[in-house]
Amino acid sequence: MRHRKKGNSLGRNPAHREAMLRNLVSSLFIHESITTTDAKAREAQRLAERLISMGKRGDLHSRRMALRLLPRKSVVAKLFDDIALKYGERNGGYTRRIKLGPRPGDGASLSLLQLVKEGVEKTEAEKPSGKEKKS
């Protein structure tokens, strides 16, 4: 039974799926942009968002938990020292998924998964409208 089992199995056994997702997320943190299939991008995005939130906490326990999930210490160091600091004021939505269309060889739908470049974006209500009265 699949009760309370989240996520897609991606046609792999659990060990293979976990290793693949770890490698996808570490590549995302190194290169800040990866191209993969839609299903893999969806699952990697979930893991990446969780890891960036851990990095924002910044305590020793979070760092050790991230080391359990990511294969290289250098990737964890970049996550905690660079990436997490960049999103310090942002509450979620650290990554974006852009659909690219079908892959030429087998027709699998591709997505571009990338880290959002800017920090907190101002909403329309916070931006000056230019029609304010000067008193």
Secondary structure as the mmCIF struct_conf table of DSSP 4:
data_model
#
loop_
_struct_conf.conf_type_id
_struct_conf.id
_struct_conf.beg_label_comp_id
_struct_conf.beg_label_asym_id
_struct_conf.beg_label_seq_id
_struct_conf.end_label_comp_id
_struct_conf.end_label_asym_id
_struct_conf.end_label_seq_id
TURN_TY1_P TURN_TY1_P1 HIS A 3 ARG A 4
BEND BEND1 GLY A 7 GLY A 7
TURN_TY1_P TURN_TY1_P2 LEU A 10 GLY A 11
BEND BEND2 ARG A 12 ARG A 12
HELX_RH_AL_P HELX_RH_AL_P1 PRO A 14 HIS A 31
BEND BEND3 GLU A 32 GLU A 32
STRN STRN1 SER A 33 THR A 37
HELX_RH_AL_P HELX_RH_AL_P2 ASP A 38 ARG A 57
BEND BEND4 ASP A 59 ASP A 59
HELX_RH_AL_P HELX_RH_AL_P3 LEU A 60 LEU A 69
BEND BEND5 LEU A 70 PRO A 71
HELX_RH_AL_P HELX_RH_AL_P4 LYS A 73 LYS A 78
HELX_RH_PI_P HELX_RH_PI_P1 LEU A 79 ILE A 83
HELX_RH_AL_P HELX_RH_AL_P5 ALA A 84 LYS A 86
TURN_TY1_P TURN_TY1_P3 TYR A 87 GLU A 89
BEND BEND6 GLY A 92 GLY A 92
STRN STRN2 THR A 95 PRO A 102
TURN_TY1_P TURN_TY1_P4 PRO A 104 ASP A 106
HELX_LH_PP_P HELX_LH_PP_P1 ALA A 108 ALA A 108
STRN STRN3 SER A 109 LEU A 115
BEND BEND7 GLU A 118 VAL A 120
HELX_LH_PP_P HELX_LH_PP_P2 GLU A 121 THR A 123
TURN_TY1_P TURN_TY1_P5 GLU A 124 GLU A 126
BEND BEND8 LYS A 127 LYS A 127
BEND BEND9 GLY A 130 GLY A 130
HELX_LH_PP_P HELX_LH_PP_P3 GLU A 132 LYS A 134
#
